[in-house]
Amino acid sequence: MLSSLNTHSAFLKCQTTLFIQVSGLCLFAWLCQWAAQSVDSIIPGSVIGLGILFVLLSCHWVPEKIVNQGSAWLIGDLLLFFIPPVVAITKYQLILESYGAELIVCMLLASTSMLLGTAFIVDKLFKFERKQRLNSITSQRLHLKETPLNFEYNRQ
């Protein structure tokens, strides 16, 4: 019973730490974006924020453990599926309102054709490799069948 409480307490502590770190990183990103917009910077706030965070971590002004768990979660779970669509929606909202359905259909068709093309090529390559391997095994067997006769002939 005590170990169950300790496990639950450790889980809550881990989740709380993750929430605080992710919230802190999001707040930092928002502040950098706001600062970049307020000075009309040509460099996006996200790039400025990454640079600042890099300098802070390199100089050990911010310990790595403060952002380690939150950044690992963001990179592992959100980078590929969440950030690019949000950027596209905010940056190209008018295009998505006008041509959203057509774009989605085109993206699905392009992804499907790419996956099918890749599957077709991989299948053909596997068949080619299997055929090459069978030819190699067949030639080795033929060579082995011929080799003992040559050895017997040379002995006499």
Sequence and secondary structure as in RCSB ss.txt:
>XXXX:A:sequence
MLSSLNTHSAFLKCQTTLFIQVSGLCLFAWLCQWAAQSVDSIIPGSVIGLGILFVLLSCHWVPEKIVNQGSAWLI
GDLLLFFIPPVVAITKYQLILESYGAELIVCMLLASTSMLLGTAFIVDKLFKFERKQRLNSITSQRLHLKETPLN
FEYNRQ
>XXXX:A:secstr
 HHHHHHHHHHHHHHHHHHHHHHHHHHHHHHHHHHHHHTT SS HHHHHHHHHHHHHHTTSS GGGTHHHHHHHH
HHTTTTTHHHHHHHHHSHHHHHHHHHHHHHHHHHHHHHHHHHHHHHHHHHHHHHHHHHHHHHHHHHHHHHHHHHH
HHHHH 
